[in-house]
Every structure is written in structure tokens, then in C-alpha cells.
Amino acid sequence: MRKKLFDIINGRFIIEQTNLKNTRFIMFLFLLALIMIYSSHSVDTKIYKLNDLSEKLAMVENEFVDVRKEMVTLKMESNIKVQLYERGIGPSLNPPTKIIITKK
């Protein structure tokens, strides 16, 4: 029992019971499994980066919408009138004069 356990741990059962062709195939499958594990980890990291970037994009879009709303409210004529009135600028009491240029 103890000898069989040590044989399994050392890998003697693979070498002694199978020929070299089967051992190569087993190593090839092991290599493929390692490549699959690496590629799945790589995909996972890319997915995490993509999620982070999409969250950042959503935050930037929300900030853009907020700034655009604020800009629209600041550009409204009523707000501009209030701001100009606070500075002492108001509408003209005299109507504009029309300048007529005649060609000679």
C-alpha cells in the first residue's frame, strides 16, 4: 500500500505501465490544459478592465449631461438679464437710431 502510494506520487506508474508515446500524449494534454487556464485568466482580466472602463464612461457621460444642463440654464435670456441687472446694465430707454447710407 505504501509502495503504491509512493509510486503514484513519483509518477512511476506512468513510465512503467505506458510506453513513451502515451507519455508524450499525456504531457501534450497537460500543456494544453495550462494554455487554456492561462487564456481564461487573461480573458477574465480583460473583462474586469472593460467593466472598469464602462463604469468610468458612464460617470463621464453623467457629468457631461449635468454640465450641459447647467450651461443651458446659464444661457437662458432671463438668467442673463438678472446677471446684467446685478452689474448695473439694463435695457436701453431710447430706441436705436437707423443709419442710412446713400451711394453717390
OpenMM code with the backbone's topology and positions (N, CA, C; nanometers):
from openmm import Vec3, app, unit

residues = "MET ARG LYS LYS LEU PHE ASP ILE ILE ASN GLY ARG PHE ILE ILE GLU GLN THR ASN LEU LYS ASN THR ARG PHE ILE MET PHE LEU PHE LEU LEU ALA LEU ILE MET ILE TYR SER SER HIS SER VAL ASP THR LYS ILE TYR LYS LEU ASN ASP LEU SER GLU LYS LEU ALA MET VAL GLU ASN GLU PHE VAL ASP VAL ARG LYS GLU MET VAL THR LEU LYS MET GLU SER ASN ILE LYS VAL GLN LEU TYR GLU ARG GLY ILE GLY PRO SER LEU ASN PRO PRO THR LYS ILE ILE ILE THR LYS LYS".split()
positions = [
    Vec3(0.0835, -0.1197, 0.0000),
    Vec3(0.0000, 0.0000, 0.0000),
    Vec3(0.0875, 0.1255, 0.0000),
    Vec3(0.1850, 0.1277, 0.0893),
    Vec3(0.2736, 0.2427, 0.0995),
    Vec3(0.3582, 0.2561, -0.0284),
    Vec3(0.4036, 0.1423, -0.0809),
    Vec3(0.4846, 0.1446, -0.2026),
    Vec3(0.4023, 0.1966, -0.3209),
    Vec3(0.2760, 0.1552, -0.3295),
    Vec3(0.1901, 0.2021, -0.4391),
    Vec3(0.1660, 0.3526, -0.4297),
    Vec3(0.1496, 0.4016, -0.3089),
    Vec3(0.1292, 0.5448, -0.2898),
    Vec3(0.2528, 0.6235, -0.3328),
    Vec3(0.3694, 0.5754, -0.2960),
    Vec3(0.4935, 0.6418, -0.3367),
    Vec3(0.5132, 0.6331, -0.4879),
    Vec3(0.4729, 0.5245, -0.5479),
    Vec3(0.4833, 0.5100, -0.6933),
    Vec3(0.3925, 0.6107, -0.7642),
    Vec3(0.2731, 0.6313, -0.7099),
    Vec3(0.1804, 0.7284, -0.7692),
    Vec3(0.2365, 0.8700, -0.7547),
    Vec3(0.2905, 0.9014, -0.6355),
    Vec3(0.3465, 1.0347, -0.6115),
    Vec3(0.4664, 1.0596, -0.7025),
    Vec3(0.5523, 0.9625, -0.7182),
    Vec3(0.6714, 0.9774, -0.8014),
    Vec3(0.6406, 0.9696, -0.9510),
    Vec3(0.5276, 0.9170, -0.9875),
    Vec3(0.4896, 0.9066, -1.1276),
    Vec3(0.5433, 0.7834, -1.1964),
    Vec3(0.5840, 0.6853, -1.1219),
    Vec3(0.6384, 0.5633, -1.1831),
    Vec3(0.5317, 0.4843, -1.2586),
    Vec3(0.4081, 0.4977, -1.2162),
    Vec3(0.3018, 0.4210, -1.2824),
    Vec3(0.2827, 0.4659, -1.4262),
    Vec3(0.3139, 0.5919, -1.4535),
    Vec3(0.3003, 0.6409, -1.5912),
    Vec3(0.4131, 0.5851, -1.6776),
    Vec3(0.5334, 0.5883, -1.6252),
    Vec3(0.6501, 0.5479, -1.7036),
    Vec3(0.6544, 0.3965, -1.7231),
    Vec3(0.6274, 0.3232, -1.6200),
    Vec3(0.6410, 0.1780, -1.6285),
    Vec3(0.5233, 0.1118, -1.6993),
    Vec3(0.4031, 0.1612, -1.6828),
    Vec3(0.2869, 0.0927, -1.7382),
    Vec3(0.2519, 0.1392, -1.8789),
    Vec3(0.3012, 0.2515, -1.9187),
    Vec3(0.2695, 0.3005, -2.0526),
    Vec3(0.3977, 0.3178, -2.1311),
    Vec3(0.3818, 0.3252, -2.2604),
    Vec3(0.5007, 0.3465, -2.3415),
    Vec3(0.5252, 0.4966, -2.3598),
    Vec3(0.6285, 0.5335, -2.4248),
    Vec3(0.6703, 0.6726, -2.4405),
    Vec3(0.5676, 0.7528, -2.5206),
    Vec3(0.5005, 0.6874, -2.6141),
    Vec3(0.4015, 0.7564, -2.6969),
    Vec3(0.2855, 0.8080, -2.6117),
    Vec3(0.2379, 0.7274, -2.5208),
    Vec3(0.1289, 0.7690, -2.4330),
    Vec3(0.1753, 0.8785, -2.3371),
    Vec3(0.2979, 0.8694, -2.2901),
    Vec3(0.3508, 0.9720, -2.2003),
    Vec3(0.3571, 1.1072, -2.2709),
    Vec3(0.3996, 1.1093, -2.3943),
    Vec3(0.4028, 1.2332, -2.4725),
    Vec3(0.2626, 1.2915, -2.4888),
    Vec3(0.1668, 1.2021, -2.5148),
    Vec3(0.0292, 1.2489, -2.5313),
    Vec3(-0.0237, 1.3091, -2.4013),
    Vec3(0.0067, 1.2462, -2.2890),
    Vec3(-0.0370, 1.2985, -2.1583),
    Vec3(0.0268, 1.4347, -2.1321),
    Vec3(0.1544, 1.4490, -2.1626),
    Vec3(0.2226, 1.5776, -2.1445),
    Vec3(0.1638, 1.6843, -2.2377),
    Vec3(0.1289, 1.6434, -2.3588),
    Vec3(0.0652, 1.7361, -2.4521),
    Vec3(-0.0688, 1.7842, -2.3973),
    Vec3(-0.1480, 1.6930, -2.3425),
    Vec3(-0.2759, 1.7323, -2.2832),
    Vec3(-0.2551, 1.8241, -2.1632),
    Vec3(-0.1540, 1.7970, -2.0836),
    Vec3(-0.1218, 1.8821, -1.9692),
    Vec3(-0.0840, 2.0227, -2.0169),
    Vec3(-0.0042, 2.0316, -2.1209),
    Vec3(0.0341, 2.1607, -2.1779),
    Vec3(-0.0884, 2.2359, -2.2308),
    Vec3(-0.1766, 2.1658, -2.2978),
    Vec3(-0.2995, 2.2290, -2.3462),
    Vec3(-0.3854, 2.2805, -2.2311),
    Vec3(-0.3908, 2.2043, -2.1235),
    Vec3(-0.4681, 2.2481, -2.0067),
    Vec3(-0.4078, 2.3749, -1.9475),
    Vec3(-0.2759, 2.3820, -1.9398),
    Vec3(-0.2108, 2.5035, -1.8893),
    Vec3(-0.2397, 2.6235, -1.9791),
    Vec3(-0.2359, 2.6026, -2.1091),
    Vec3(-0.2656, 2.7118, -2.2025),
    Vec3(-0.4101, 2.7589, -2.1871),
    Vec3(-0.5020, 2.6666, -2.1700),
    Vec3(-0.6425, 2.7036, -2.1513),
    Vec3(-0.6620, 2.7821, -2.0219),
    Vec3(-0.5963, 2.7410, -1.9158),
    Vec3(-0.6071, 2.8125, -1.7877),
    Vec3(-0.5516, 2.9537, -1.8019),
    Vec3(-0.4357, 2.9666, -1.8668),
    Vec3(-0.3763, 3.0992, -1.8869),
    Vec3(-0.4680, 3.1886, -1.9703),
    Vec3(-0.5236, 3.1339, -2.0771),
    Vec3(-0.6090, 3.2160, -2.1630),
    Vec3(-0.7378, 3.2573, -2.0911),
    Vec3(-0.7921, 3.1702, -2.0078),
    Vec3(-0.9133, 3.2084, -1.9342),
    Vec3(-0.8829, 3.3178, -1.8323),
    Vec3(-0.7663, 3.3115, -1.7679),
    Vec3(-0.7276, 3.4183, -1.6756),
    Vec3(-0.7062, 3.5495, -1.7503),
    Vec3(-0.6486, 3.5398, -1.8669),
    Vec3(-0.6256, 3.6592, -1.9483),
    Vec3(-0.7586, 3.7224, -1.9884),
    Vec3(-0.8537, 3.6410, -2.0269),
    Vec3(-0.9858, 3.6924, -2.0642),
    Vec3(-1.0539, 3.7551, -1.9436),
    Vec3(-1.0410, 3.6938, -1.8284),
    Vec3(-1.1012, 3.7495, -1.7071),
    Vec3(-1.0454, 3.8874, -1.6752),
    Vec3(-0.9133, 3.9036, -1.6861),
    Vec3(-0.8556, 4.0350, -1.6586),
    Vec3(-0.9034, 4.1379, -1.7590),
    Vec3(-0.9177, 4.0990, -1.8839),
    Vec3(-0.9684, 4.1928, -1.9857),
    Vec3(-1.1129, 4.2305, -1.9574),
    Vec3(-1.1918, 4.1360, -1.9106),
    Vec3(-1.3320, 4.1652, -1.8777),
    Vec3(-1.3389, 4.2622, -1.7605),
    Vec3(-1.2546, 4.2437, -1.6599),
    Vec3(-1.2532, 4.3360, -1.5464),
    Vec3(-1.2134, 4.4762, -1.5914),
    Vec3(-1.1135, 4.4862, -1.6773),
    Vec3(-1.0734, 4.6172, -1.7290),
    Vec3(-1.1867, 4.6808, -1.8083),
    Vec3(-1.2547, 4.6011, -1.8883),
    Vec3(-1.3659, 4.6519, -1.9685),
    Vec3(-1.4783, 4.7033, -1.8795),
    Vec3(-1.5093, 4.6321, -1.7720),
    Vec3(-1.6123, 4.6775, -1.6792),
    Vec3(-1.5725, 4.8080, -1.6116),
    Vec3(-1.4465, 4.8187, -1.5719),
    Vec3(-1.3994, 4.9428, -1.5095),
    Vec3(-1.4104, 5.0593, -1.6069),
    Vec3(-1.3703, 5.0363, -1.7316),
    Vec3(-1.3770, 5.1432, -1.8310),
    Vec3(-1.5209, 5.1822, -1.8629),
    Vec3(-1.6109, 5.0861, -1.8652),
    Vec3(-1.7511, 5.1192, -1.8932),
    Vec3(-1.8119, 5.1978, -1.7769),
    Vec3(-1.7717, 5.1671, -1.6529),
    Vec3(-1.8188, 5.2455, -1.5385),
    Vec3(-1.7655, 5.3880, -1.5451),
    Vec3(-1.6375, 5.4032, -1.5812),
    Vec3(-1.5801, 5.5369, -1.5942),
    Vec3(-1.6493, 5.6147, -1.7057),
    Vec3(-1.6804, 5.5461, -1.8156),
    Vec3(-1.7504, 5.6112, -1.9264),
    Vec3(-1.8882, 5.6590, -1.8832),
    Vec3(-1.9586, 5.5784, -1.8068),
    Vec3(-2.0908, 5.6182, -1.7584),
    Vec3(-2.0798, 5.7404, -1.6674),
    Vec3(-1.9765, 5.7441, -1.5833),
    Vec3(-1.9583, 5.8597, -1.4952),
    Vec3(-1.9290, 5.9856, -1.5762),
    Vec3(-1.8462, 5.9741, -1.6785),
    Vec3(-1.8129, 6.0900, -1.7615),
    Vec3(-1.9362, 6.1371, -1.8398),
    Vec3(-2.0152, 6.0433, -1.8885),
    Vec3(-2.1380, 6.0815, -1.9602),
    Vec3(-2.2347, 6.1537, -1.8676),
    Vec3(-2.2491, 6.1048, -1.7448),
    Vec3(-2.3377, 6.1717, -1.6495),
    Vec3(-2.2881, 6.3117, -1.6166),
    Vec3(-2.1577, 6.3262, -1.6013),
    Vec3(-2.1012, 6.4583, -1.5740),
    Vec3(-2.1240, 6.5513, -1.6922),
    Vec3(-2.1098, 6.4988, -1.8137),
    Vec3(-2.1340, 6.5792, -1.9334),
    Vec3(-2.2785, 6.6277, -1.9385),
    Vec3(-2.3729, 6.5408, -1.9074),
    Vec3(-2.5140, 6.5788, -1.9089),
    Vec3(-2.5412, 6.6863, -1.8032),
    Vec3(-2.4841, 6.6713, -1.6849),
    Vec3(-2.5034, 6.7703, -1.5789),
    Vec3(-2.4472, 6.9061, -1.6191),
    Vec3(-2.3281, 6.9075, -1.6760),
    Vec3(-2.2676, 7.0337, -1.7181),
    Vec3(-2.3470, 7.0965, -1.8313),
    Vec3(-2.3977, 7.0149, -1.9218),
    Vec3(-2.4773, 7.0682, -2.0323),
    Vec3(-2.6077, 7.1297, -1.9811),
    Vec3(-2.6716, 7.0655, -1.8824),
    Vec3(-2.7939, 7.1230, -1.8241),
    Vec3(-2.7633, 7.2566, -1.7571),
    Vec3(-2.6521, 7.2612, -1.6832),
    Vec3(-2.6139, 7.3850, -1.6161),
    Vec3(-2.5849, 7.4954, -1.7180),
    Vec3(-2.5190, 7.4594, -1.8283),
    Vec3(-2.4879, 7.5568, -1.9320),
    Vec3(-2.6152, 7.6104, -1.9971),
    Vec3(-2.7112, 7.5241, -2.0216),
    Vec3(-2.8373, 7.5672, -2.0831),
    Vec3(-2.9107, 7.6639, -1.9909),
    Vec3(-2.9112, 7.6345, -1.8615),
    Vec3(-2.9796, 7.7257, -1.7689),
    Vec3(-2.9062, 7.8586, -1.7590),
    Vec3(-2.7731, 7.8579, -1.7676),
    Vec3(-2.6981, 7.9830, -1.7612),
    Vec3(-2.7150, 8.0669, -1.8884),
    Vec3(-2.7374, 8.0020, -2.0008),
    Vec3(-2.7516, 8.0737, -2.1271),
    Vec3(-2.8938, 8.1259, -2.1508),
    Vec3(-2.9866, 8.0928, -2.0625),
    Vec3(-3.1245, 8.1404, -2.0807),
    Vec3(-3.1286, 8.2915, -2.0687),
    Vec3(-3.2131, 8.3548, -2.1482),
    Vec3(-3.2196, 8.5013, -2.1540),
    Vec3(-3.2590, 8.5609, -2.0192),
    Vec3(-3.3476, 8.4973, -1.9490),
    Vec3(-3.3904, 8.5507, -1.8196),
    Vec3(-3.2738, 8.5526, -1.7194),
    Vec3(-3.1919, 8.4472, -1.7191),
    Vec3(-3.0768, 8.4449, -1.6296),
    Vec3(-2.9743, 8.5511, -1.6681),
    Vec3(-2.9544, 8.5715, -1.7962),
    Vec3(-2.8592, 8.6734, -1.8411),
    Vec3(-2.9080, 8.8120, -1.8008),
    Vec3(-3.0386, 8.8371, -1.8131),
    Vec3(-3.0931, 8.9664, -1.7725),
    Vec3(-3.0696, 8.9910, -1.6235),
    Vec3(-3.0926, 8.8903, -1.5418),
    Vec3(-3.0723, 8.9047, -1.3977),
    Vec3(-2.9260, 8.9344, -1.3677),
    Vec3(-2.8349, 8.8639, -1.4297),
    Vec3(-2.6921, 8.8851, -1.4054),
    Vec3(-2.6480, 9.0243, -1.4520),
    Vec3(-2.6994, 9.0682, -1.5668),
    Vec3(-2.6636, 9.2020, -1.6153),
    Vec3(-2.7244, 9.3103, -1.5279),
    Vec3(-2.8441, 9.2893, -1.4769),
    Vec3(-2.9077, 9.3867, -1.3894),
    Vec3(-2.8277, 9.4023, -1.2600),
    Vec3(-2.7721, 9.2912, -1.2098),
    Vec3(-2.6896, 9.2975, -1.0895),
    Vec3(-2.5632, 9.3795, -1.1138),
    Vec3(-2.5141, 9.3832, -1.2357),
    Vec3(-2.3950, 9.4617, -1.2698),
    Vec3(-2.4301, 9.6057, -1.3074),
    Vec3(-2.5562, 9.6368, -1.3114),
    Vec3(-2.5989, 9.7727, -1.3433),
    Vec3(-2.6261, 9.7949, -1.4907),
    Vec3(-2.6371, 9.6909, -1.5668),
    Vec3(-2.6664, 9.7030, -1.7103),
    Vec3(-2.8115, 9.6647, -1.7317),
    Vec3(-2.8858, 9.7534, -1.7987),
    Vec3(-3.0266, 9.7278, -1.8230),
    Vec3(-3.0611, 9.7552, -1.9675),
    Vec3(-3.1873, 9.7375, -2.0025),
    Vec3(-3.2272, 9.7654, -2.1405),
    Vec3(-3.2233, 9.9163, -2.1683),
    Vec3(-3.2024, 9.9494, -2.2916),
    Vec3(-3.1939, 10.0899, -2.3319),
    Vec3(-3.3319, 10.1540, -2.3290),
    Vec3(-3.3364, 10.2805, -2.2828),
    Vec3(-3.4637, 10.3525, -2.2796),
    Vec3(-3.4913, 10.4207, -2.4133),
    Vec3(-3.3885, 10.4522, -2.4883),
    Vec3(-3.4044, 10.5146, -2.6204),
    Vec3(-3.4015, 10.4069, -2.7275),
    Vec3(-3.4887, 10.4210, -2.8273),
    Vec3(-3.4849, 10.3218, -2.9351),
    Vec3(-3.3587, 10.3418, -3.0195),
    Vec3(-3.3155, 10.2407, -3.0881),
    Vec3(-3.1959, 10.2539, -3.1707),
    Vec3(-3.2214, 10.3466, -3.2896),
    Vec3(-3.1185, 10.4160, -3.3319),
    Vec3(-3.1317, 10.5036, -3.4478),
    Vec3(-3.0850, 10.4294, -3.5706),
    Vec3(-3.1533, 10.4542, -3.6782),
    Vec3(-3.1241, 10.3865, -3.8025),
    Vec3(-3.0295, 10.4733, -3.8837),
    Vec3(-2.9215, 10.4168, -3.9282),
    Vec3(-2.8248, 10.4891, -4.0097),
    Vec3(-2.8452, 10.4483, -4.1546),
    Vec3(-2.8670, 10.5488, -4.2375),
    Vec3(-2.8906, 10.5232, -4.3795),
    Vec3(-2.7732, 10.5761, -4.4552),
    Vec3(-2.7143, 10.4945, -4.5390),
    Vec3(-2.6010, 10.5332, -4.6222),
    Vec3(-2.6474, 10.5335, -4.7672),
    Vec3(-2.6257, 10.6460, -4.8297),
    Vec3(-2.6652, 10.6576, -4.9707),
    Vec3(-2.5405, 10.6599, -5.0569),
    Vec3(-2.5493, 10.6004, -5.1706),
    Vec3(-2.4362, 10.5980, -5.2629),
    Vec3(-2.4457, 10.7200, -5.3537),
    Vec3(-2.3335, 10.7830, -5.3808),
    Vec3(-2.3337, 10.8993, -5.4702),
    Vec3(-2.2752, 10.8693, -5.6034),
] * unit.nanometer
topology = app.Topology()
chain = topology.addChain("A")
for resn in residues:
    res = topology.addResidue(resn, chain)
    for name in ("N", "CA", "C"):
        topology.addAtom(name, app.Element.getBySymbol(name[0]), res)
